[in-house]
Amino acid sequence: MNRAAGKDVGRHAIPHRSIGWHRGGTHLIVMLCTAGIVLFASEAGAQCSARDVLQNHLMLKKIPPANMPPIPVRSAVDVPAWKTIAVGTFANSFSLRNALDAAGCGIGASAGEILARPAFTVSATKADVGLIAVSVAELGFQTGTASLADIYARARQLGFGLAAAEVAPQLRLQYFDQPMGEFLIGMEPIKTWKGEPVILTVANGGAGLILIGQDGSPYAKIPVASRFLFVRSDEAALARAALGFDEAAALVRH
C-alpha cells in the first residue's frame, strides 16, 4: 500500500513540478521578450540621441572636413548638391512632428511653435529635393556678419532659391550622422503667433540632434561662417508653381 501510494505520489509529483516549471518558464520568456521589445523600441526611437549620433559616425567612419578657406560661389549651377532628401512623406504637419518625437529629436520652443502654425505646410506629393549647403562667406560676404535680407538677396542673384519650410524637419529625420557643431539654416521665415519671423535650423550642438528656431527678421545678423541650405532657383520655381505659391504673399507670411 505504501509502495503504491509512493508510486502515485511520484507519478503526480513529477507532472506537478513540470507544470510549475512550464508556467514559470513561460513567464520568464514573456518577460524577456517584453524587455527585448522595449529595448528595441528605445533603440529605434533614439536616433537623435548623442550616443546614437556617435555610433553612426564610428560605423560610417566619417572624417571631419578640413578647415579650408571659403571659395566665393559664382553661380548656383557650379555648386553640386550637398544632399538629396525626400519630402511629401507625411500626411500633415502633426504626423511630421510625431515622427520627430519618436526619433528622439529635440525641438526648440520656437521651432515647435513654427511647426504648429497654419503657414507651416507639407507637400501633398512625394518628391526628392536636392539641397545645396553654402556658407555666408561663400556667398561673398567678408565681414564678420551679414543681414539675413542681404544673404537672401545675394543667394537669389546667384541662382539659389529658398527651401520650403518642410525641408528643415525632413532633413532632421534624414540626417542622423550630422557632425557635432554643425548648424544648417534653411527655410523661408514663418511668423510666430506674436508675429515674429523665425527660420528653422538643423543642428548638432553635442547633446543630440535638434531642430531649433532663430531670428528670421530681415535685419538679423548672421555670422559669415554660418551655412545655409538652398535649392536651385528653377527647382524652387517649379515647387512654387505646383503649390500655387504667391511670391508677394510670402513676404508677409504668417
Secondary structure as UniProt FT lines:
FT   HELIX           2..44
FT   TURN            47..48
FT   HELIX           50..60
FT   HELIX           76..78
FT   STRAND          83..87
FT   HELIX           93..102
FT   TURN            103..104
FT   STRAND          106..107
FT   HELIX           109..115
FT   TURN            118..119
FT   STRAND          127..135
FT   TURN            136..140
FT   STRAND          145..147
FT   HELIX           148..157
FT   TURN            158..159
FT   STRAND          160..162
FT   TURN            165..166
FT   HELIX           167..173
FT   TURN            176..177
FT   TURN            180..181
FT   STRAND          183..185
FT   STRAND          190..191
FT   TURN            193..194
FT   STRAND          197..204
FT   STRAND          209..215
FT   TURN            218..219
FT   STRAND          221..223
FT   TURN            224..225
FT   STRAND          227..232
FT   HELIX           233..243
FT   HELIX           247..250
FT   TURN            251..252
//
